[in-house]
């Protein structure tokens, strides 16, 4: 076993020369002493199994502490606290903590009746993990045990293989570790479906030479194409694993010969842009099969996998299955989360299990493949959702555009005249509208006319500065009078749409102040600039709204009339309102002023209805307060837990959505609406009255400023 240890140390020193290999010596000596003669179910020494797992981890370039933990993975189960103390003394706190974590994870048990919960158990393993390296050690351990499963007792083999394929292969998939997952699947396939495995292996062996010849021919053709176009790429043939082949045969209802009539190659480029150049050349020179295209660069898989998949027909009528990716994508596809450690090391000059990596794994576990769409999953997992879209011309030229770009942006990127005369577009061979947002990999063909011209509507959806500037420049050169008319029409339509309909108020808006704010000397200059797109209609409307609201606020009546005093009578709750000299009196809260705790209040002696509690400023009792007639001193008592009615009045411009915004603020403040009325006034504003349940006047004071800040709200006040 020393030979295995030496190999692990050599591999570690090869990818991490600064690593402390003596740590592995101490781990080996400690493990050998604790394990003693213990063996695995397949009859090998337990220490040999742990070393084999550590050796597998070196293929993932794992750090020394991870390798030491793998060697010590069984110590906590065997020696308990005493062994744990020895381990920490020998290898230090980090490797010891990993070994303890592995012991906790071993408590997960799988039984046949729980097989339907395999996916949940897999996610539980990710969720409970405090360090992603624990998962990698577990997978390496399981892979080694599966490699030697044929030597274990026959009775438990099938259950062990079923457990592996139900729990561990989905886990490897979630971590993006395709190499380890594929080998584990094939090993499980051999035990669970031996007849199918042996038949498929025999067919694959018999056709191996023929398939290799076909792949070499395709690779040779592709190398010639990319060399001719000065595109540096790495091309290899892809070997399909038996289990994935078996699943594909079942899905497509094809036999082995039908499935393997296509060659499989992988093309690795130096950048994302080069990936799309490769795609463009393939689709331009060889015939693509439309239904066999997947762009996982634009929409990554839940485990972060990125590549472009396509199937094309080579000149000899040979179908070719192609994967296109960058080197970084390749590392992540083959080694998954383990590749994050390698990139972390390159970026920071150290090897560590960082929180970003652990969070990335937990994100993958939380993203249920059945509950989320591919789009939403890619937003959760994707690390590089960039602000650039790579599109392709029919001749294979890659065009880089801002995210959200449309065929209009594409056309102006090609040439100004192509943009001006653009009349339509084909995206991936299909007619499309000009406002269609382009995606990575789209092949775009612009349809032009001989005498076309831009449309002002294009400024609504063109996003690239190049396109927008050229559209504006064209309109600047056109007839000034036409731009003035267009600008006036645009402004009038937008004013109507925004609910600013009162001509008398619009005429009062200070046009000179408006012109000065946009640095224009005349209304014609202002309208001409608006018509050709030099100034933003949205910015102009914001100033109009502000001025319109100010004029409405000046006009707003000082009072909209006192409400008729309708009274709600009830007996005062215990010490709710304290009446001097009258400990138990029937009181009522009139609906003219709706008093609430915090308001100055007075008691008004009614005829036959007890004592009415009013706010001291209430117009209905103001004269009695001044004279002192029929007024009794009162004060608020114990009001906690009680609810009172407060009435607020909101004056706003009649715009769709204003009321929804008001109610959202009330809901966020956890206040209940008991009654609401709204009506359109003669001045075209909306007057909304809302009655709320409040604990005290502070609840009202808290929401009124927020409501007042809503755009198009002219005023918001508590009614009196």
C-alpha positions in Angstrom: 0.0 0.0 0.0 3.0 2.2 0.3 3.1 2.2 -3.5 -0.4 3.7 -3.6 0.6 6.4 -1.1 3.7 7.3 -3.1 1.6 7.6 -6.3 -0.8 9.9 -4.5 2.0 12.1 -3.2 3.6 12.3 -6.7 0.3 13.3 -8.3 -0.3 16.0 -5.6 3.2 17.4 -6.0 2.6 17.5 -9.8 -0.3 19.9 -9.7 0.5 21.6 -6.4 4.3 21.8 -5.9 3.8 23.8 -2.6 1.6 21.1 -1.0 2.8 19.5 2.3 3.0 15.8 1.3 4.2 14.9 4.7 0.6 15.4 5.8 -0.3 12.4 3.8 2.4 10.3 5.5 1.0 11.2 8.9 -2.5 10.4 7.7 -1.4 7.1 6.4 0.4 6.1 9.6 -2.6 7.2 11.8 -5.1 5.4 9.6 -3.0 2.2 9.4 -2.9 2.0 13.2 -6.6 2.7 13.7 -7.9 0.5 10.9 -5.7 -2.4 11.9 -7.0 -5.5 10.0 -10.4 -4.1 9.1 -11.5 -4.9 5.5 -14.2 -3.8 3.0 -17.0 -6.1 1.9 -15.0 -7.0 -1.2 -12.2 -8.4 1.0 -9.6 -5.7 0.6 -8.0 -3.9 3.6 -10.0 -0.8 4.5 -6.8 1.3 4.2 -6.4 0.2 0.6 -9.9 1.4 -0.2 -9.3 4.8 1.4 -6.0 5.1 -0.6 -7.8 4.2 -3.9 -10.4 6.9 -3.1 -7.6 9.4 -2.4 -5.9 8.5 -5.7 -9.2 9.1 -7.6 -9.3 12.5 -6.0 -5.9 13.4 -7.3 -7.4 13.2 -10.8 -9.6 16.1 -9.7 -6.6 18.0 -8.4 -7.9 18.1 -4.8 -5.8 19.6 -2.0 -3.7 17.8 0.6 -6.3 18.2 3.4 -9.0 16.5 1.2 -6.6 13.6 0.4 -5.7 13.2 4.0 -9.4 13.2 5.0 -10.1 10.5 2.4 -7.3 8.3 3.8 -8.8 8.8 7.3 -12.5 8.6 6.3 -13.3 5.5 8.5 -11.4 6.5 11.6 -14.2 8.3 13.4 -16.5 5.3 13.0 -13.9 2.9 14.4 -12.2 4.7 17.2 -14.7 7.3 18.4 -13.6 10.4 20.3 -10.2 8.9 21.2 -9.4 8.3 17.5 -10.7 11.8 16.6 -8.3 13.3 19.0 -5.4 11.3 17.5 -6.4 12.3 14.0 -6.5 16.0 14.8 -3.1 15.8 16.5 -1.7 14.1 13.4 -3.1 16.1 10.6 -4.5 19.3 12.1 -8.0 20.8 12.4 -8.9 21.1 8.7 -8.4 17.5 7.7 -9.8 16.3 11.0 -13.0 18.3 10.5 -13.4 16.8 7.1 -13.0 13.3 8.6 -15.6 14.0 11.2 -18.0 15.4 8.6 -17.7 12.1 6.6 -18.6 10.1 9.7 -21.8 12.2 10.0 -22.7 11.7 6.4 -22.4 7.9 6.8 -25.5 7.9 8.9 -27.6 8.2 5.8 -29.1 4.8 5.1 -30.9 3.6 2.0 -33.5 0.8 1.9 -35.5 -0.7 -1.0 -38.8 0.7 0.1 -37.3 4.2 0.2 -36.1 4.1 -3.4 -38.7 6.6 -4.6 -37.1 9.1 -2.3 -33.7 8.7 -3.8 -33.7 12.2 -5.4 -34.7 13.8 -2.1 -31.9 11.9 -0.3 -29.5 13.1 -2.9 -30.5 16.7 -2.3 -30.3 16.1 1.4 -26.7 15.1 1.1 -25.9 18.4 -0.6 -27.9 20.4 1.8 -26.4 18.9 4.9 -22.8 19.3 3.6 -20.8 22.0 5.2 -17.9 21.6 2.8 -18.3 20.5 -0.8 -15.1 18.4 -0.5 -17.0 15.9 1.7 -19.2 15.1 -1.3 -16.3 14.6 -3.6 -14.7 12.1 -1.1 -18.0 10.3 -0.8 -18.2 9.9 -4.6 -14.6 8.8 -4.9 -15.2 6.2 -2.2 -18.4 4.9 -3.8 -16.7 4.7 -7.2 -13.9 2.5 -5.8 -16.3 0.2 -4.0 -18.3 -0.2 -7.3 -15.1 -1.0 -9.2 -14.6 -4.0 -6.8 -18.2 -4.9 -6.3 -17.9 -8.2 -8.2 -15.7 -9.5 -5.3 -18.3 -8.7 -2.6 -20.9 -11.2 -1.4 -23.5 -11.8 -4.1 -26.4 -11.2 -1.8 -26.0 -7.4 -1.4 -24.6 -6.5 -4.8 -27.8 -5.5 -6.5 -29.0 -3.3 -3.6 -25.6 -1.6 -3.5 -25.6 -0.9 -7.2 -29.2 0.3 -7.1 -28.3 2.7 -4.2 -25.4 3.9 -6.3 -27.4 4.7 -9.4 -30.3 6.2 -7.4 -28.3 8.4 -5.1 -24.7 8.8 -6.1 -25.0 9.2 -9.9 -27.6 12.0 -9.6 -25.3 13.6 -7.0 -22.4 13.4 -9.4 -24.6 14.9 -12.1 -25.6 17.7 -9.9 -22.0 18.5 -9.2 -21.3 18.4 -13.0 -18.8 15.6 -12.8 -19.5 13.8 -16.0 -16.4 11.5 -16.0 -17.1 10.1 -12.6 -20.8 9.9 -13.2 -20.4 8.0 -16.5 -18.1 5.4 -15.0 -20.3 4.9 -12.0 -23.4 4.5 -14.3 -21.6 1.8 -16.4 -20.5 -0.1 -13.3 -24.1 -0.1 -12.0 -25.5 -1.0 -15.4 -23.3 -4.1 -15.5 -24.8 -5.4 -12.2 -28.4 -4.3 -12.6 -28.9 -5.2 -16.3 -26.2 -7.8 -17.0 -27.9 -9.2 -20.2 -28.3 -5.8 -21.8 -24.9 -4.7 -20.7 -23.1 -7.7 -22.2 -25.1 -7.5 -25.5 -24.3 -3.8 -25.8 -20.7 -4.2 -24.9 -20.3 -6.9 -27.6 -21.9 -4.8 -30.3 -19.7 -1.8 -29.3 -16.5 -3.9 -29.4 -17.4 -5.3 -32.8 -18.0 -1.9 -34.3 -15.2 0.0 -32.5 -12.8 -0.1 -35.5 -15.5 1.1 -37.9 -16.6 3.9 -35.6 -13.0 5.0 -35.0 -12.4 5.2 -38.7 -15.5 7.3 -39.3 -14.6 9.7 -36.4 -11.0 10.1 -37.7 -12.3 11.0 -41.2 -14.7 13.6 -39.8 -12.0 15.1 -37.5 -9.6 15.4 -40.5 -12.3 17.2 -42.5 -13.0 19.6 -39.7 -9.4 20.4 -39.0 -9.0 21.4 -42.7 -12.0 23.6 -42.6 -10.9 25.5 -39.4 -7.3 25.8 -40.6 -8.5 27.4 -43.9 -10.6 29.9 -41.9 -7.7 30.6 -39.4 -9.6 29.3 -36.4 -7.6 27.6 -33.7 -9.6 24.8 -32.1 -9.0 21.4 -30.5 -10.9 18.6 -32.0 -11.3 15.1 -30.6 -13.6 12.1 -31.1 -16.1 11.4 -28.3 -16.5 7.9 -26.8 -20.0 7.2 -25.8 -20.5 5.3 -22.5 -22.6 2.2 -22.5 -25.3 3.2 -20.0 -26.0 6.6 -21.7 -26.1 4.7 -25.1 -28.6 2.3 -23.6 -30.8 5.1 -22.3 -30.7 6.9 -25.7 -31.7 3.7 -27.5 -34.7 3.4 -25.2 -35.7 7.1 -25.6 -35.4 7.1 -29.4 -36.7 3.6 -29.9 -33.6 2.7 -32.0 -31.3 -0.2 -32.0 -27.5 0.0 -31.6 -26.7 0.1 -35.4 -29.1 3.0 -36.0 -27.8 5.0 -33.1 -24.1 4.6 -34.0 -24.4 5.6 -37.6 -23.4 9.0 -36.5 -19.9 10.1 -35.4 -19.5 12.1 -32.3 -16.8 14.9 -32.0 -16.0 17.6 -29.5 -14.6 21.0 -30.6 -12.9 23.1 -27.9 -12.4 26.8 -28.8 -10.5 29.6 -27.0 -13.5 31.9 -26.4 -17.3 32.1 -26.5 -17.1 34.1 -29.7 -15.0 31.4 -31.3 -17.6 28.9 -30.3 -20.2 30.8 -32.3 -17.8 31.1 -35.2 -17.3 27.3 -35.2 -21.1 26.9 -35.2 -21.6 29.4 -38.0 -19.0 27.6 -40.2 -20.5 24.2 -39.5 -24.0 25.3 -40.3 -22.8 27.2 -43.4 -20.7 24.4 -44.9 -22.6 21.3 -43.7 -26.3 20.8 -43.5 -27.7 21.2 -39.9 -30.6 19.0 -38.6 -32.9 21.7 -37.1 -34.4 19.6 -34.3 -31.0 18.5 -33.1 -29.7 21.8 -31.8 -29.3 22.8 -28.1 -27.5 26.0 -26.9 -26.5 25.3 -23.3 -24.2 28.3 -23.4 -27.1 30.6 -23.7 -29.2 28.5 -21.3 -26.9 26.4 -19.1 -28.1 23.1 -17.5 -29.0 23.2 -13.7 -25.6 21.9 -12.8 -23.9 24.7 -14.7 -23.0 22.6 -17.8 -22.3 24.8 -20.9 -21.8 23.7 -24.5 -23.5 24.0 -27.9 -24.9 20.7 -29.2 -25.7 20.3 -32.9 -26.0 17.5 -35.5 -24.8 18.2 -39.1 -24.6 16.1 -42.2 -21.0 15.8 -43.5 -20.2 15.7 -47.3 -20.3 11.9 -47.3 -23.8 11.9 -45.9 -22.4 11.0 -42.5 -24.4 12.4 -39.6 -22.0 14.1 -37.1 -22.9 14.9 -33.5 -20.9 17.9 -32.4 -20.3 19.5 -29.0 -18.7 23.0 -29.0 -17.3 24.6 -25.8 -14.4 26.7 -24.4 -11.6 25.2 -22.3 -13.2 26.5 -19.1 -16.5 25.0 -20.1 -14.7 21.7 -20.8 -13.1 21.6 -17.4 -16.4 22.3 -15.7 -18.2 19.7 -17.8 -15.6 17.0 -17.1 -14.8 17.7 -13.5 -17.7 19.8 -12.3 -17.4 21.5 -9.0 -13.9 20.2 -8.6 -12.9 22.5 -11.4 -13.9 25.5 -9.3 -11.0 24.7 -6.9 -8.6 24.8 -9.8 -9.8 28.1 -11.1 -9.8 29.5 -7.6 -6.2 28.5 -7.3 -5.2 30.1 -10.6 -7.0 33.3 -9.6 -5.8 33.7 -6.0 -2.7 31.5 -5.8 -4.1 29.2 -3.2 -6.3 26.1 -2.9 -9.3 26.3 -0.6 -12.9 25.3 -0.4 -14.5 28.8 -0.7 -18.0 29.8 0.2 -18.8 30.7 -3.4 -18.2 27.1 -4.4 -20.3 25.6 -1.5 -23.1 28.1 -2.3 -22.9 27.1 -6.0 -23.5 23.4 -5.1 -26.3 24.2 -2.7 -28.0 26.3 -5.4 -27.9 23.3 -7.7 -29.4 21.1 -5.1 -32.2 23.6 -4.5 -33.2 23.9 -8.1 -35.7 21.2 -8.7 -35.6 20.0 -12.2 -39.3 19.4 -12.3 -40.5 22.6 -10.6 -38.6 25.1 -12.6 -38.3 25.9 -16.3 -34.9 25.7 -18.0 -34.8 29.4 -18.3 -35.3 30.1 -14.6 -32.8 27.3 -13.6 -30.2 28.9 -15.9 -30.7 32.2 -14.2 -30.1 30.6 -10.8 -27.0 28.6 -11.9 -25.4 30.5 -14.6 -22.2 32.3 -13.5 -21.6 34.3 -16.6 -24.8 35.7 -17.8 -23.2 38.4 -19.8 -24.4 41.6 -21.5 -23.4 40.5 -25.0 -25.3 38.5 -27.6 -23.3 36.7 -30.3 -25.2 36.4 -33.6 -24.2 35.1 -37.0 -24.6 36.3 -40.6 -25.6 33.8 -43.3 -22.0 33.9 -44.5 -20.7 32.9 -41.1 -19.5 36.3 -39.7 -20.0 36.7 -35.9 -21.8 39.9 -34.9 -21.5 41.0 -31.2 -24.5 43.1 -30.0 -25.7 44.3 -26.6 -28.1 42.0 -24.7 -31.7 42.7 -25.9 -30.6 43.6 -29.4 -33.1 43.2 -32.3 -32.7 42.7 -36.1 -32.6 46.5 -36.4 -29.5 46.6 -34.3 -28.0 43.8 -36.3 -28.8 45.6 -39.6 -27.1 48.8 -38.6 -24.1 46.9 -37.4 -23.7 45.5 -40.9 -23.9 48.8 -42.7 -25.8 52.1 -42.2 -27.6 51.7 -45.6 -28.7 48.1 -44.7 -30.2 49.6 -41.5 -32.0 52.4 -43.3 -33.5 50.1 -45.9 -34.3 47.2 -43.5 -37.9 46.0 -44.0 -37.8 42.6 -42.3 -35.6 39.7 -41.1 -35.2 36.0 -41.0 -33.9 34.4 -37.8 -32.7 30.9 -38.2 -34.5 30.7 -41.6 -37.9 31.9 -40.3 -39.5 35.3 -40.9 -39.4 37.4 -37.8 -40.6 40.8 -36.6 -38.0 43.6 -36.3 -38.5 44.0 -32.6 -37.7 40.3 -31.8 -34.9 40.0 -29.3 -31.9 38.1 -30.6 -30.3 35.1 -28.7 -26.8 33.7 -28.8 -26.3 31.6 -31.9 -29.1 33.1 -34.0 -28.4 33.2 -37.7 -29.9 36.5 -38.9 -30.7 37.5 -42.5 -31.8 41.1 -43.1 -34.5 41.8 -45.8 -34.1 45.2 -47.5 -35.9 47.3 -50.1 -34.4 49.7 -52.6 -36.1 52.8 -51.4 -36.7 52.2 -47.7 -36.2 54.6 -44.8 -36.1 54.2 -41.0 -39.2 54.3 -38.8 -39.4 56.4 -35.7 -40.9 53.3 -34.0 -37.5 51.6 -34.2 -36.2 53.9 -31.4 -38.6 52.0 -29.1 -36.7 48.8 -29.4 -33.3 49.4 -30.9 -30.8 49.1 -28.0 -27.3 49.6 -29.5 -26.0 53.2 -29.5 -24.8 52.7 -33.1 -28.3 51.9 -34.3 -30.1 54.6 -32.3 -27.6 57.3 -33.3 -27.9 56.4 -37.0 -31.7 56.4 -36.9 -31.7 59.9 -35.2 -29.2 61.2 -37.6 -31.4 60.2 -40.6 -34.4 62.0 -39.2 -32.3 65.1 -38.5 -31.6 65.4 -42.2 -35.3 65.1 -43.1 -37.7 68.0 -43.4 -37.7 70.1 -40.2 -41.4 70.8 -40.5 -42.2 67.1 -40.6 -40.2 66.6 -37.4 -42.0 69.4 -35.7 -45.4 67.9 -36.6 -44.3 64.4 -35.5 -43.0 65.8 -32.2 -46.2 67.6 -31.4 -48.3 64.5 -32.3 -46.1 62.3 -30.1 -46.4 64.6 -27.1 -50.2 65.0 -27.5 -50.7 61.2 -27.7 -48.5 60.6 -24.6 -50.3 63.4 -22.6 -53.7 61.7 -23.3 -52.4 58.3 -22.5 -51.0 59.5 -19.1 -54.3 61.1 -18.1 -53.2 64.7 -18.4 -56.3 65.8 -20.3 -57.3 69.2 -18.9 -56.3 71.7 -21.6 -56.8 74.6 -19.2 -54.1 73.2 -16.9 -51.8 72.3 -19.8 -52.0 75.9 -21.1 -50.9 77.1 -17.7 -47.7 75.0 -17.7 -44.7 77.4 -18.1 -43.4 76.4 -21.5 -40.4 78.8 -21.2 -39.2 76.9 -18.1 -39.7 73.6 -19.9 -37.6 74.8 -22.9 -34.9 76.1 -20.6 -34.6 72.8 -18.8 -33.9 71.0 -22.2 -31.7 73.9 -23.6 -34.0 74.9 -26.4 -34.8 78.5 -27.5 -38.1 77.9 -29.3 -41.1 75.5 -29.2 -40.4 74.5 -32.8 -36.8 73.4 -31.9 -38.1 71.5 -28.9 -40.8 69.6 -31.0 -38.3 69.0 -33.9 -35.9 67.4 -31.4 -38.7 65.3 -29.9 -39.8 64.2 -33.4 -36.4 63.0 -34.5 -35.6 61.3 -31.2 -32.9 63.7 -29.9 -34.6 64.0 -26.5 -36.4 61.4 -24.6 -40.2 61.5 -24.5 -40.1 59.9 -21.1 -38.0 62.8 -19.7 -40.4 65.3 -21.2 -43.4 63.6 -19.7 -41.8 63.5 -16.2 -41.6 67.3 -16.3 -45.2 67.7 -17.6 -46.5 65.3 -14.9 -44.7 67.3 -12.1 -46.1 70.7 -13.4 -49.6 69.2 -13.8 -49.7 67.9 -10.3 -48.5 71.2 -8.9 -51.3 73.1 -10.6 -53.9 70.6 -9.4 -52.6 70.9 -5.9 -53.1 74.7 -6.0 -56.6 74.2 -7.3 -57.6 71.5 -4.7 -60.4 72.9 -2.5 -59.4 73.6 1.1 -62.2 71.4 2.2 -64.5 69.0 0.4 -67.3 69.5 3.0 -67.8 68.1 6.4 -69.2 64.6 6.4 -72.6 64.1 7.8 -72.2 62.9 11.4 -73.4 59.3 11.4 -72.7 57.7 14.7 -71.5 54.3 15.8 -72.6 53.7 19.4 -71.0 51.3 21.8 -70.1 51.0 25.4 -66.6 52.0 26.1 -64.1 49.2 26.4 -62.4 48.9 29.7 -60.5 52.2 30.3 -60.5 52.8 26.5 -61.7 56.4 27.0 -61.5 57.9 30.5 -64.4 60.2 31.3 -63.8 62.4 34.4 -66.4 61.7 37.1 -68.2 59.1 35.0 -66.6 55.6 35.4 -69.0 53.6 33.3 -70.8 55.5 30.6 -72.2 54.7 27.2 -69.9 56.3 24.6 -70.1 56.5 20.8 -67.5 57.2 18.1 -69.1 59.4 15.4 -68.2 58.9 11.7 -67.6 62.6 11.2 -64.0 62.6 12.5 -63.1 59.0 13.4 -61.0 59.7 16.5 -58.1 57.3 17.2 -55.5 57.0 20.1 -53.1 59.9 19.9 -55.7 62.4 18.8 -56.8 65.2 21.2 -60.4 64.3 22.0 -63.4 65.8 23.7 -66.7 64.2 25.0 -69.9 65.7 23.7 -73.1 65.0 25.7 -75.8 63.9 23.2 -79.5 63.6 23.7 -80.3 60.0 24.4 -77.1 58.5 23.0 -74.7 58.9 25.8 -71.3 60.6 25.3 -70.0 61.1 21.7 -66.2 61.1 21.4 -64.9 63.6 18.9 -61.5 64.9 17.8 -61.1 68.3 19.4 -60.8 70.0 15.9 -64.0 68.3 14.5 -66.1 71.0 12.8 -69.3 69.5 14.2 -68.3 70.3 17.8 -66.0 73.3 17.3 -68.6 75.9 18.5 -69.4 73.8 21.6 -65.7 73.5 22.4 -65.3 77.2 22.2 -68.4 77.8 24.5 -67.8 74.9 26.8 -71.5 73.9 26.5 -72.2 70.1 26.7 -68.5 69.3 26.6 -67.0 66.8 29.1 -63.2 66.4 29.5 -62.0 63.0 28.4 -58.7 61.3 27.7 -57.4 58.1 26.2 -56.9 55.2 28.5 -55.7 51.6 27.9 -56.0 51.2 24.1 -53.4 48.5 23.3 -54.9 45.6 21.3 -57.9 47.7 20.2 -58.6 48.8 16.6 -60.1 52.1 15.4 -61.3 53.5 12.1 -59.2 56.2 10.4 -60.3 57.8 7.1 -57.8 59.0 4.5 -58.5 61.0 1.3 -56.3 60.8 -1.7 -56.4 63.1 -4.7 -54.6 61.8 -7.8 -54.4 61.9 -11.6 -56.7 59.3 -13.1 -54.0 56.9 -14.2 -54.3 53.1 -14.5 -52.3 51.5 -11.7 -52.4 54.4 -9.1 -54.9 52.7 -6.9 -53.0 49.4 -7.0 -49.9 51.2 -5.8 -51.8 52.8 -2.9 -53.3 49.5 -1.8 -49.9 47.8 -2.0 -48.4 50.4 0.5 -51.4 49.8 2.9 -51.0 46.0 2.6 -47.2 46.2 3.2 -48.0 48.2 6.4 -50.2 45.4 7.6 -53.3 47.6 7.8 -56.8 46.4 6.9 -59.1 48.3 4.5 -62.7 48.2 5.7 -64.3 50.5 3.1 -63.2 52.3 0.0 -64.8 54.7 -2.5 -63.4 56.4 -5.6 -64.9 58.8 -8.1 -63.7 60.9 -11.0 -64.0 64.7 -10.4 -64.9 67.4 -12.9 -61.2 68.3 -13.2 -60.5 64.7 -14.4 -58.7 63.8 -11.2 -59.7 60.8 -9.0 -60.8 61.3 -5.4 -60.4 58.1 -3.3 -61.6 57.7 0.3 -60.3 54.8 2.3 -61.3 53.7 5.8 -58.6 51.7 7.6 -58.4 49.8 10.9 -55.5 51.3 12.9 -54.1 50.9 16.4 -53.3 54.7 16.7 -52.7 57.7 14.6 -49.0 56.7 14.2 -50.2 54.0 11.7 -51.8 56.7 9.6 -48.7 59.0 9.9 -46.5 56.2 8.7 -48.3 55.5 5.4 -49.3 59.0 4.3 -45.8 60.1 3.2 -45.3 56.9 1.2 -48.7 57.3 -0.5 -47.8 61.0 -1.3 -44.6 59.9 -2.9 -46.4 57.9 -5.6 -46.1 59.4 -9.0 -49.4 61.2 -10.0 -50.7 61.4 -6.4 -51.4 65.1 -5.9 -52.2 64.9 -2.2 -52.9 62.4 0.6 -54.3 63.4 4.0 -56.3 62.2 6.9 -59.9 63.4 6.6 -61.5 65.6 9.2 
